[in-house]
Amino acid sequence: MVSAEAPTRSHEPYQVRVEEYKSFRRDGYLVVRGLVAPEEAREWADFTDDMMAGRRAMPGLPSPPDDATDAERRQFYDRIHMPHRTCEVAERFLLHPRIVDVLEALIGPDILGLQTMLFFKQPGQGGQGFHQDTYYIPTQPDTLIGAWMAIDPADEENGCLWMTPGSQHEPIYPDCDGVTQQGDTILSDIEAVKSVSHPDVELNTLAQVALQYEVEVPIVAEPGDVVFFGGHVFHRSHRNRSDRPRRAFVSHYCNARSRIAWDHGSNKAHYEGADANGATNHRHILARGSTHLPYAQPKFGTLCAANAPEIYGERIDDNRVKSMMGDSAGFMVLVPHVDVEHDH
Ligand SMILES: O=C(O)CCC(=O)C(=O)O
């Protein structure tokens, strides 16, 4: 009889250090250098080069016309939303075990993969003005986090990310453009902002709050470096003023026990299976741990908690509820119920 081989982890695990954990809490973001091997990140550089050259296509997306010049090809794509739904490479990076290792330590233990974006950011292409990601992707409880991986070296010239340390303590500012009711409108004196994400700080009024912070940090990064940033932190990027590309692959996640009423696209079918309040958890992939809420399977079979719980699922092997008791010296101790002799 041939027995199916048990799946194994494809990458060396990454263990977050205490200093890294603290810096994420202190600053609102954490840069993990070399989390993904540069030669792995190179796969995206080759893939996107091939797309611009017309040698490879992403399902559902047009390719540059055959007679396009090199310059036209470079400007053909700007960014692609949700490539993990159509492209195996994107699914693999969304569920990259070392990226999910860091997420597990920061917002885990249960992780849901929600969103992906592939930024081409070729010479001359624009940036994103000040914004907070949770405004766009709210989760309840509020656990959104982004993981931004450099494909090319990123610096101030070619439009790297800029983070505002400490701004993770800010609420989510609602918009006054009348598009949604999102943001922390429960706060009595919160002021609505407008033109969020617009690069012009005169138009984007979130800048008036963001620029009150004295420090804004350019995140210089090498291919394979990953920037983790919470959904409240103010961040932006500028136009690529260099003659070099600044490509990046960005994924968003939340704790898999948060409820999501967000999906990408206007296709009503996306909302099939949603609960009465429109929850879409069933559309998003369980990357790590377990959850009482629905979740999706990865379309291309990348190993993750959804399809390989034996390696990426629940890590706690002793689920017995413990009791907090007082010991004979009066100190608090945690004891398994079976060991509880005296109820005091
Ligand atoms: O990569 C960039 O230029 C912007 C990315 C960003 O702001 C985001 O993913 O929220």
The ligand as a MOL file (V3000), in Angstrom:
LIG
                    3D

  0  0  0     0  0            999 V3000
M  V30 BEGIN CTAB
M  V30 COUNTS 10 9 0 0 0
M  V30 BEGIN ATOM
M  V30 1 O 3.8280 50.6630 -1.9750 0
M  V30 2 C 3.3580 51.7810 -1.9250 0
M  V30 3 O 3.8390 52.7040 -2.5950 0
M  V30 4 C 2.1670 52.1010 -1.0610 0
M  V30 5 C 1.6670 50.9250 -0.3170 0
M  V30 6 C 0.6180 51.2750 0.6640 0
M  V30 7 O 0.4460 52.3910 1.0330 0
M  V30 8 C -0.2250 50.2330 1.2450 0
M  V30 9 O -0.0720 49.0610 0.8710 0
M  V30 10 O -1.0770 50.5530 2.0770 0
M  V30 END ATOM
M  V30 BEGIN BOND
M  V30 1 2 1 2
M  V30 2 1 2 3
M  V30 3 1 2 4
M  V30 4 1 4 5
M  V30 5 1 5 6
M  V30 6 2 6 7
M  V30 7 1 6 8
M  V30 8 2 8 9
M  V30 9 1 8 10
M  V30 END BOND
M  V30 END CTAB
M  END
